[in-house]
Amino acid sequence: MAKLVTNPELAFRLARAIVSDIALYNQKKVREGIEKDCIFDLLNDELEEGRELFCSRVSPEIPGWHHLYDRAIVDVMIKQAGRIESNIWK
């Protein structure tokens, strides 16, 4: 069994890497999800699989560790999609 990540900065980098891979391999779904304001519905399975991976690799002793993955979704997937036309930006 791999050692759990106990450093908050490393945990956040792991979360960002996981979300980055999800966004990279699902570019069409990301675009459609932003355009139609349904990104969490379209990517539910992928994001939950990523969350499970993150939770399996990070120590729950890190304060606020469970919010790091959600923050990574916003930072990596949502903010970077700001160039996509959508009513959610209005």
PDB file as gemmi writes it, atoms N, CA and C in Angstrom:
CRYST1    1.000    1.000    1.000  90.00  90.00  90.00 P 1                      
ATOM      1  N   MET A   1       0.848  -1.183   0.000  1.00  0.00           N  
ATOM      2  CA  MET A   1       0.000   0.000   0.000  1.00  0.00           C  
ATOM      3  C   MET A   1       0.891   1.242   0.000  1.00  0.00           C  
ATOM      4  N   ALA A   2       0.550   2.209  -0.827  1.00  0.00           N  
ATOM      5  CA  ALA A   2       1.322   3.442  -0.926  1.00  0.00           C  
ATOM      6  C   ALA A   2       1.117   4.292   0.325  1.00  0.00           C  
ATOM      7  N   LYS A   3       2.139   5.049   0.651  1.00  0.00           N  
ATOM      8  CA  LYS A   3       2.062   5.955   1.799  1.00  0.00           C  
ATOM      9  C   LYS A   3       1.109   7.102   1.467  1.00  0.00           C  
ATOM     10  N   LEU A   4       0.270   7.487   2.429  1.00  0.00           N  
ATOM     11  CA  LEU A   4      -0.676   8.581   2.215  1.00  0.00           C  
ATOM     12  C   LEU A   4       0.036   9.924   2.204  1.00  0.00           C  
ATOM     13  N   VAL A   5      -0.446  10.820   1.370  1.00  0.00           N  
ATOM     14  CA  VAL A   5       0.072  12.181   1.310  1.00  0.00           C  
ATOM     15  C   VAL A   5      -0.384  12.907   2.569  1.00  0.00           C  
ATOM     16  N   THR A   6       0.558  13.519   3.271  1.00  0.00           N  
ATOM     17  CA  THR A   6       0.230  14.241   4.509  1.00  0.00           C  
ATOM     18  C   THR A   6       0.494  15.736   4.399  1.00  0.00           C  
ATOM     19  N   ASN A   7       1.110  16.160   3.328  1.00  0.00           N  
ATOM     20  CA  ASN A   7       1.422  17.570   3.104  1.00  0.00           C  
ATOM     21  C   ASN A   7       0.273  18.210   2.328  1.00  0.00           C  
ATOM     22  N   PRO A   8      -0.351  19.273   2.858  1.00  0.00           N  
ATOM     23  CA  PRO A   8      -1.487  19.900   2.169  1.00  0.00           C  
ATOM     24  C   PRO A   8      -1.152  20.393   0.762  1.00  0.00           C  
ATOM     25  N   GLU A   9       0.033  20.937   0.569  1.00  0.00           N  
ATOM     26  CA  GLU A   9       0.412  21.430  -0.762  1.00  0.00           C  
ATOM     27  C   GLU A   9       0.528  20.287  -1.760  1.00  0.00           C  
ATOM     28  N   LEU A  10       1.117  19.187  -1.319  1.00  0.00           N  
ATOM     29  CA  LEU A  10       1.228  18.025  -2.207  1.00  0.00           C  
ATOM     30  C   LEU A  10      -0.144  17.412  -2.484  1.00  0.00           C  
ATOM     31  N   ALA A  11      -1.011  17.422  -1.481  1.00  0.00           N  
ATOM     32  CA  ALA A  11      -2.364  16.903  -1.666  1.00  0.00           C  
ATOM     33  C   ALA A  11      -3.116  17.744  -2.702  1.00  0.00           C  
ATOM     34  N   PHE A  12      -2.959  19.060  -2.640  1.00  0.00           N  
ATOM     35  CA  PHE A  12      -3.638  19.921  -3.602  1.00  0.00           C  
ATOM     36  C   PHE A  12      -3.059  19.718  -5.003  1.00  0.00           C  
ATOM     37  N   ARG A  13      -1.751  19.525  -5.090  1.00  0.00           N  
ATOM     38  CA  ARG A  13      -1.144  19.245  -6.400  1.00  0.00           C  
ATOM     39  C   ARG A  13      -1.663  17.936  -6.971  1.00  0.00           C  
ATOM     40  N   LEU A  14      -1.836  16.931  -6.106  1.00  0.00           N  
ATOM     41  CA  LEU A  14      -2.401  15.661  -6.552  1.00  0.00           C  
ATOM     42  C   LEU A  14      -3.823  15.873  -7.067  1.00  0.00           C  
ATOM     43  N   ALA A  15      -4.620  16.609  -6.330  1.00  0.00           N  
ATOM     44  CA  ALA A  15      -5.997  16.890  -6.754  1.00  0.00           C  
ATOM     45  C   ALA A  15      -6.007  17.596  -8.105  1.00  0.00           C  
ATOM     46  N   ARG A  16      -5.147  18.578  -8.274  1.00  0.00           N  
ATOM     47  CA  ARG A  16      -5.077  19.312  -9.537  1.00  0.00           C  
ATOM     48  C   ARG A  16      -4.658  18.388 -10.684  1.00  0.00           C  
ATOM     49  N   ALA A  17      -3.730  17.483 -10.425  1.00  0.00           N  
ATOM     50  CA  ALA A  17      -3.276  16.549 -11.461  1.00  0.00           C  
ATOM     51  C   ALA A  17      -4.410  15.608 -11.874  1.00  0.00           C  
ATOM     52  N   ILE A  18      -5.147  15.120 -10.902  1.00  0.00           N  
ATOM     53  CA  ILE A  18      -6.272  14.221 -11.198  1.00  0.00           C  
ATOM     54  C   ILE A  18      -7.319  14.948 -12.037  1.00  0.00           C  
ATOM     55  N   VAL A  19      -7.694  16.146 -11.618  1.00  0.00           N  
ATOM     56  CA  VAL A  19      -8.712  16.915 -12.350  1.00  0.00           C  
ATOM     57  C   VAL A  19      -8.195  17.319 -13.727  1.00  0.00           C  
ATOM     58  N   SER A  20      -6.929  17.647 -13.819  1.00  0.00           N  
ATOM     59  CA  SER A  20      -6.336  18.002 -15.105  1.00  0.00           C  
ATOM     60  C   SER A  20      -6.440  16.834 -16.089  1.00  0.00           C  
ATOM     61  N   ASP A  21      -6.166  15.625 -15.620  1.00  0.00           N  
ATOM     62  CA  ASP A  21      -6.297  14.447 -16.484  1.00  0.00           C  
ATOM     63  C   ASP A  21      -7.741  14.244 -16.917  1.00  0.00           C  
ATOM     64  N   ILE A  22      -8.667  14.423 -15.991  1.00  0.00           N  
ATOM     65  CA  ILE A  22     -10.088  14.281 -16.337  1.00  0.00           C  
ATOM     66  C   ILE A  22     -10.465  15.289 -17.416  1.00  0.00           C  
ATOM     67  N   ALA A  23     -10.050  16.538 -17.249  1.00  0.00           N  
ATOM     68  CA  ALA A  23     -10.360  17.581 -18.235  1.00  0.00           C  
ATOM     69  C   ALA A  23      -9.706  17.282 -19.578  1.00  0.00           C  
ATOM     70  N   LEU A  24      -8.468  16.821 -19.550  1.00  0.00           N  
ATOM     71  CA  LEU A  24      -7.739  16.530 -20.780  1.00  0.00           C  
ATOM     72  C   LEU A  24      -8.403  15.412 -21.580  1.00  0.00           C  
ATOM     73  N   TYR A  25      -8.790  14.347 -20.907  1.00  0.00           N  
ATOM     74  CA  TYR A  25      -9.363  13.194 -21.595  1.00  0.00           C  
ATOM     75  C   TYR A  25     -10.855  13.324 -21.871  1.00  0.00           C  
ATOM     76  N   ASN A  26     -11.458  14.411 -21.416  1.00  0.00           N  
ATOM     77  CA  ASN A  26     -12.890  14.626 -21.617  1.00  0.00           C  
ATOM     78  C   ASN A  26     -13.174  16.045 -22.104  1.00  0.00           C  
ATOM     79  N   GLN A  27     -12.349  16.539 -23.006  1.00  0.00           N  
ATOM     80  CA  GLN A  27     -12.470  17.913 -23.481  1.00  0.00           C  
ATOM     81  C   GLN A  27     -13.841  18.203 -24.090  1.00  0.00           C  
ATOM     82  N   LYS A  28     -14.373  17.256 -24.835  1.00  0.00           N  
ATOM     83  CA  LYS A  28     -15.671  17.455 -25.471  1.00  0.00           C  
ATOM     84  C   LYS A  28     -16.770  17.594 -24.411  1.00  0.00           C  
ATOM     85  N   LYS A  29     -16.727  16.750 -23.389  1.00  0.00           N  
ATOM     86  CA  LYS A  29     -17.718  16.830 -22.313  1.00  0.00           C  
ATOM     87  C   LYS A  29     -17.566  18.131 -21.518  1.00  0.00           C  
ATOM     88  N   VAL A  30     -16.338  18.570 -21.311  1.00  0.00           N  
ATOM     89  CA  VAL A  30     -16.113  19.822 -20.585  1.00  0.00           C  
ATOM     90  C   VAL A  30     -16.734  20.969 -21.372  1.00  0.00           C  
ATOM     91  N   ARG A  31     -16.442  21.032 -22.663  1.00  0.00           N  
ATOM     92  CA  ARG A  31     -17.000  22.103 -23.503  1.00  0.00           C  
ATOM     93  C   ARG A  31     -18.529  22.070 -23.487  1.00  0.00           C  
ATOM     94  N   GLU A  32     -19.097  20.915 -23.728  1.00  0.00           N  
ATOM     95  CA  GLU A  32     -20.556  20.786 -23.743  1.00  0.00           C  
ATOM     96  C   GLU A  32     -21.144  21.119 -22.369  1.00  0.00           C  
ATOM     97  N   GLY A  33     -20.502  20.663 -21.319  1.00  0.00           N  
ATOM     98  CA  GLY A  33     -20.992  20.911 -19.969  1.00  0.00           C  
ATOM     99  C   GLY A  33     -20.987  22.380 -19.605  1.00  0.00           C  
ATOM    100  N   ILE A  34     -19.957  23.109 -20.037  1.00  0.00           N  
ATOM    101  CA  ILE A  34     -19.897  24.548 -19.785  1.00  0.00           C  
ATOM    102  C   ILE A  34     -20.941  25.262 -20.640  1.00  0.00           C  
ATOM    103  N   GLU A  35     -21.001  24.906 -21.913  1.00  0.00           N  
ATOM    104  CA  GLU A  35     -21.956  25.559 -22.810  1.00  0.00           C  
ATOM    105  C   GLU A  35     -23.396  25.383 -22.337  1.00  0.00           C  
ATOM    106  N   LYS A  36     -23.719  24.197 -21.848  1.00  0.00           N  
ATOM    107  CA  LYS A  36     -25.102  23.886 -21.473  1.00  0.00           C  
ATOM    108  C   LYS A  36     -25.337  23.929 -19.966  1.00  0.00           C  
ATOM    109  N   ASP A  37     -24.326  24.347 -19.202  1.00  0.00           N  
ATOM    110  CA  ASP A  37     -24.425  24.436 -17.736  1.00  0.00           C  
ATOM    111  C   ASP A  37     -24.831  23.104 -17.106  1.00  0.00           C  
ATOM    112  N   CYS A  38     -24.154  22.043 -17.542  1.00  0.00           N  
ATOM    113  CA  CYS A  38     -24.448  20.716 -16.986  1.00  0.00           C  
ATOM    114  C   CYS A  38     -23.166  19.906 -16.797  1.00  0.00           C  
ATOM    115  N   ILE A  39     -22.063  20.611 -16.558  1.00  0.00           N  
ATOM    116  CA  ILE A  39     -20.756  19.945 -16.502  1.00  0.00           C  
ATOM    117  C   ILE A  39     -20.691  18.865 -15.424  1.00  0.00           C  
ATOM    118  N   PHE A  40     -21.314  19.118 -14.280  1.00  0.00           N  
ATOM    119  CA  PHE A  40     -21.249  18.138 -13.193  1.00  0.00           C  
ATOM    120  C   PHE A  40     -22.106  16.914 -13.488  1.00  0.00           C  
ATOM    121  N   ASP A  41     -23.158  17.080 -14.264  1.00  0.00           N  
ATOM    122  CA  ASP A  41     -23.960  15.929 -14.683  1.00  0.00           C  
ATOM    123  C   ASP A  41     -23.188  15.099 -15.715  1.00  0.00           C  
ATOM    124  N   LEU A  42     -22.606  15.777 -16.698  1.00  0.00           N  
ATOM    125  CA  LEU A  42     -21.897  15.067 -17.764  1.00  0.00           C  
ATOM    126  C   LEU A  42     -20.647  14.344 -17.266  1.00  0.00           C  
ATOM    127  N   LEU A  43     -19.966  14.943 -16.306  1.00  0.00           N  
ATOM    128  CA  LEU A  43     -18.703  14.367 -15.827  1.00  0.00           C  
ATOM    129  C   LEU A  43     -18.826  13.718 -14.447  1.00  0.00           C  
ATOM    130  N   ASN A  44     -20.042  13.422 -14.030  1.00  0.00           N  
ATOM    131  CA  ASN A  44     -20.248  12.874 -12.695  1.00  0.00           C  
ATOM    132  C   ASN A  44     -19.399  11.623 -12.442  1.00  0.00           C  
ATOM    133  N   ASP A  45     -19.460  10.664 -13.340  1.00  0.00           N  
ATOM    134  CA  ASP A  45     -18.728   9.407 -13.125  1.00  0.00           C  
ATOM    135  C   ASP A  45     -17.228   9.641 -13.067  1.00  0.00           C  
ATOM    136  N   GLU A  46     -16.712  10.442 -13.989  1.00  0.00           N  
ATOM    137  CA  GLU A  46     -15.280  10.707 -14.032  1.00  0.00           C  
ATOM    138  C   GLU A  46     -14.816  11.463 -12.785  1.00  0.00           C  
ATOM    139  N   LEU A  47     -15.598  12.470 -12.379  1.00  0.00           N  
ATOM    140  CA  LEU A  47     -15.216  13.257 -11.201  1.00  0.00           C  
ATOM    141  C   LEU A  47     -15.296  12.431  -9.923  1.00  0.00           C  
ATOM    142  N   GLU A  48     -16.273  11.554  -9.824  1.00  0.00           N  
ATOM    143  CA  GLU A  48     -16.378  10.699  -8.635  1.00  0.00           C  
ATOM    144  C   GLU A  48     -15.248   9.672  -8.594  1.00  0.00           C  
ATOM    145  N   GLU A  49     -14.882   9.133  -9.741  1.00  0.00           N  
ATOM    146  CA  GLU A  49     -13.747   8.212  -9.795  1.00  0.00           C  
ATOM    147  C   GLU A  49     -12.468   8.939  -9.370  1.00  0.00           C  
ATOM    148  N   GLY A  50     -12.306  10.169  -9.835  1.00  0.00           N  
ATOM    149  CA  GLY A  50     -11.155  10.976  -9.440  1.00  0.00           C  
ATOM    150  C   GLY A  50     -11.161  11.277  -7.953  1.00  0.00           C  
ATOM    151  N   ARG A  51     -12.340  11.569  -7.405  1.00  0.00           N  
ATOM    152  CA  ARG A  51     -12.465  11.848  -5.971  1.00  0.00           C  
ATOM    153  C   ARG A  51     -12.069  10.613  -5.156  1.00  0.00           C  
ATOM    154  N   GLU A  52     -12.511   9.435  -5.594  1.00  0.00           N  
ATOM    155  CA  GLU A  52     -12.163   8.201  -4.897  1.00  0.00           C  
ATOM    156  C   GLU A  52     -10.653   7.979  -4.906  1.00  0.00           C  
ATOM    157  N   LEU A  53     -10.028   8.227  -6.044  1.00  0.00           N  
ATOM    158  CA  LEU A  53      -8.573   8.103  -6.130  1.00  0.00           C  
ATOM    159  C   LEU A  53      -7.910   9.081  -5.171  1.00  0.00           C  
ATOM    160  N   PHE A  54      -8.336  10.337  -5.204  1.00  0.00           N  
ATOM    161  CA  PHE A  54      -7.775  11.355  -4.325  1.00  0.00           C  
ATOM    162  C   PHE A  54      -7.913  10.943  -2.860  1.00  0.00           C  
ATOM    163  N   CYS A  55      -9.106  10.525  -2.469  1.00  0.00           N  
ATOM    164  CA  CYS A  55      -9.360  10.145  -1.072  1.00  0.00           C  
ATOM    165  C   CYS A  55      -8.531   8.937  -0.649  1.00  0.00           C  
ATOM    166  N   SER A  56      -8.249   8.060  -1.591  1.00  0.00           N  
ATOM    167  CA  SER A  56      -7.457   6.873  -1.259  1.00  0.00           C  
ATOM    168  C   SER A  56      -5.978   7.183  -1.090  1.00  0.00           C  
ATOM    169  N   ARG A  57      -5.543   8.344  -1.570  1.00  0.00           N  
ATOM    170  CA  ARG A  57      -4.121   8.694  -1.549  1.00  0.00           C  
ATOM    171  C   ARG A  57      -3.757   9.777  -0.547  1.00  0.00           C  
ATOM    172  N   VAL A  58      -4.779  10.426   0.064  1.00  0.00           N  
ATOM    173  CA  VAL A  58      -4.525  11.577   0.934  1.00  0.00           C  
ATOM    174  C   VAL A  58      -4.968  11.272   2.364  1.00  0.00           C  
ATOM    175  N   SER A  59      -4.153  11.697   3.311  1.00  0.00           N  
ATOM    176  CA  SER A  59      -4.461  11.494   4.725  1.00  0.00           C  
ATOM    177  C   SER A  59      -5.627  12.377   5.158  1.00  0.00           C  
ATOM    178  N   PRO A  60      -6.614  11.799   5.825  1.00  0.00           N  
ATOM    179  CA  PRO A  60      -7.726  12.608   6.337  1.00  0.00           C  
ATOM    180  C   PRO A  60      -7.310  13.502   7.502  1.00  0.00           C  
ATOM    181  N   GLU A  61      -6.069  13.406   7.928  1.00  0.00           N  
ATOM    182  CA  GLU A  61      -5.575  14.257   9.012  1.00  0.00           C  
ATOM    183  C   GLU A  61      -5.215  15.661   8.529  1.00  0.00           C  
ATOM    184  N   ILE A  62      -5.165  15.863   7.212  1.00  0.00           N  
ATOM    185  CA  ILE A  62      -4.904  17.198   6.666  1.00  0.00           C  
ATOM    186  C   ILE A  62      -6.159  18.043   6.899  1.00  0.00           C  
ATOM    187  N   PRO A  63      -6.027  19.191   7.549  1.00  0.00           N  
ATOM    188  CA  PRO A  63      -7.204  20.044   7.774  1.00  0.00           C  
ATOM    189  C   PRO A  63      -7.856  20.439   6.444  1.00  0.00           C  
ATOM    190  N   GLY A  64      -9.153  20.221   6.351  1.00  0.00           N  
ATOM    191  CA  GLY A  64      -9.894  20.602   5.146  1.00  0.00           C  
ATOM    192  C   GLY A  64      -9.554  19.782   3.919  1.00  0.00           C  
ATOM    193  N   TRP A  65      -8.960  18.618   4.113  1.00  0.00           N  
ATOM    194  CA  TRP A  65      -8.494  17.811   2.981  1.00  0.00           C  
ATOM    195  C   TRP A  65      -9.602  17.493   1.984  1.00  0.00           C  
ATOM    196  N   HIS A  66     -10.829  17.299   2.446  1.00  0.00           N  
ATOM    197  CA  HIS A  66     -11.918  16.918   1.547  1.00  0.00           C  
ATOM    198  C   HIS A  66     -12.351  18.062   0.622  1.00  0.00           C  
ATOM    199  N   HIS A  67     -11.963  19.296   0.943  1.00  0.00           N  
ATOM    200  CA  HIS A  67     -12.303  20.431   0.075  1.00  0.00           C  
ATOM    201  C   HIS A  67     -11.258  20.660  -1.013  1.00  0.00           C  
ATOM    202  N   LEU A  68     -10.091  20.064  -0.872  1.00  0.00           N  
ATOM    203  CA  LEU A  68      -9.018  20.286  -1.845  1.00  0.00           C  
ATOM    204  C   LEU A  68      -9.410  19.805  -3.240  1.00  0.00           C  
ATOM    205  N   TYR A  69     -10.090  18.689  -3.326  1.00  0.00           N  
ATOM    206  CA  TYR A  69     -10.491  18.162  -4.629  1.00  0.00           C  
ATOM    207  C   TYR A  69     -11.508  19.084  -5.295  1.00  0.00           C  
ATOM    208  N   ASP A  70     -12.479  19.568  -4.520  1.00  0.00           N  
ATOM    209  CA  ASP A  70     -13.470  20.494  -5.072  1.00  0.00           C  
ATOM    210  C   ASP A  70     -12.811  21.780  -5.559  1.00  0.00           C  
ATOM    211  N   ARG A  71     -11.852  22.274  -4.789  1.00  0.00           N  
ATOM    212  CA  ARG A  71     -11.124  23.481  -5.178  1.00  0.00           C  
ATOM    213  C   ARG A  71     -10.359  23.247  -6.475  1.00  0.00           C  
ATOM    214  N   ALA A  72      -9.799  22.064  -6.627  1.00  0.00           N  
ATOM    215  CA  ALA A  72      -9.067  21.737  -7.852  1.00  0.00           C  
ATOM    216  C   ALA A  72     -10.009  21.713  -9.052  1.00  0.00           C  
ATOM    217  N   ILE A  73     -11.220  21.220  -8.869  1.00  0.00           N  
ATOM    218  CA  ILE A  73     -12.194  21.215  -9.973  1.00  0.00           C  
ATOM    219  C   ILE A  73     -12.435  22.638 -10.452  1.00  0.00           C  
ATOM    220  N   VAL A  74     -12.629  23.548  -9.529  1.00  0.00           N  
ATOM    221  CA  VAL A  74     -12.875  24.946  -9.896  1.00  0.00           C  
ATOM    222  C   VAL A  74     -11.637  25.548 -10.547  1.00  0.00           C  
ATOM    223  N   ASP A  75     -10.481  25.373  -9.922  1.00  0.00           N  
ATOM    224  CA  ASP A  75      -9.247  25.976 -10.441  1.00  0.00           C  
ATOM    225  C   ASP A  75      -8.835  25.427 -11.797  1.00  0.00           C  
ATOM    226  N   VAL A  76      -8.912  24.141 -11.961  1.00  0.00           N  
ATOM    227  CA  VAL A  76      -8.387  23.504 -13.170  1.00  0.00           C  
ATOM    228  C   VAL A  76      -9.426  23.407 -14.274  1.00  0.00           C  
ATOM    229  N   MET A  77     -10.627  23.011 -13.941  1.00  0.00           N  
ATOM    230  CA  MET A  77     -11.608  22.740 -14.980  1.00  0.00           C  
ATOM    231  C   MET A  77     -12.515  23.936 -15.269  1.00  0.00           C  
ATOM    232  N   ILE A  78     -13.066  24.546 -14.253  1.00  0.00           N  
ATOM    233  CA  ILE A  78     -14.052  25.603 -14.462  1.00  0.00           C  
ATOM    234  C   ILE A  78     -13.392  26.914 -14.885  1.00  0.00           C  
ATOM    235  N   LYS A  79     -12.411  27.376 -14.153  1.00  0.00           N  
ATOM    236  CA  LYS A  79     -11.763  28.653 -14.498  1.00  0.00           C  
ATOM    237  C   LYS A  79     -11.128  28.605 -15.876  1.00  0.00           C  
ATOM    238  N   GLN A  80     -10.513  27.490 -16.222  1.00  0.00           N  
ATOM    239  CA  GLN A  80      -9.853  27.393 -17.520  1.00  0.00           C  
ATOM    240  C   GLN A  80     -10.854  27.314 -18.669  1.00  0.00           C  
ATOM    241  N   ALA A  81     -12.093  27.020 -18.356  1.00  0.00           N  
ATOM    242  CA  ALA A  81     -13.134  26.953 -19.387  1.00  0.00           C  
ATOM    243  C   ALA A  81     -13.796  28.309 -19.587  1.00  0.00           C  
ATOM    244  N   GLY A  82     -13.279  29.341 -18.970  1.00  0.00           N  
ATOM    245  CA  GLY A  82     -13.869  30.672 -19.054  1.00  0.00           C  
ATOM    246  C   GLY A  82     -13.946  31.237 -20.457  1.00  0.00           C  
ATOM    247  N   ARG A  83     -13.183  30.708 -21.358  1.00  0.00           N  
ATOM    248  CA  ARG A  83     -13.210  31.192 -22.746  1.00  0.00           C  
ATOM    249  C   ARG A  83     -14.355  30.580 -23.557  1.00  0.00           C  
ATOM    250  N   ILE A  84     -15.010  29.571 -23.000  1.00  0.00           N  
ATOM    251  CA  ILE A  84     -16.120  28.905 -23.673  1.00  0.00           C  
ATOM    252  C   ILE A  84     -17.394  29.724 -23.454  1.00  0.00           C  
ATOM    253  N   GLU A  85     -18.101  30.023 -24.540  1.00  0.00           N  
ATOM    254  CA  GLU A  85     -19.343  30.785 -24.446  1.00  0.00           C  
ATOM    255  C   GLU A  85     -20.378  30.016 -23.635  1.00  0.00           C  
ATOM    256  N   SER A  86     -20.950  30.703 -22.650  1.00  0.00           N  
ATOM    257  CA  SER A  86     -21.953  30.069 -21.808  1.00  0.00           C  
ATOM    258  C   SER A  86     -22.723  31.122 -21.037  1.00  0.00           C  
ATOM    259  N   ASN A  87     -23.974  30.822 -20.749  1.00  0.00           N  
ATOM    260  CA  ASN A  87     -24.783  31.710 -19.923  1.00  0.00           C  
ATOM    261  C   ASN A  87     -24.338  31.707 -18.460  1.00  0.00           C  
ATOM    262  N   ILE A  88     -23.572  30.710 -18.050  1.00  0.00           N  
ATOM    263  CA  ILE A  88     -23.162  30.660 -16.651  1.00  0.00           C  
ATOM    264  C   ILE A  88     -22.185  31.769 -16.306  1.00  0.00           C  
ATOM    265  N   TRP A  89     -21.560  32.382 -17.297  1.00  0.00           N  
ATOM    266  CA  TRP A  89     -20.621  33.468 -17.042  1.00  0.00           C  
ATOM    267  C   TRP A  89     -21.323  34.817 -16.908  1.00  0.00           C  
ATOM    268  N   LYS A  90     -22.602  34.847 -17.228  1.00  0.00           N  
ATOM    269  CA  LYS A  90     -23.344  36.122 -17.226  1.00  0.00           C  
ATOM    270  C   LYS A  90     -23.965  36.395 -15.888  1.00  0.00           C  
TER     271      LYS A  90                                                      
END                                                                             
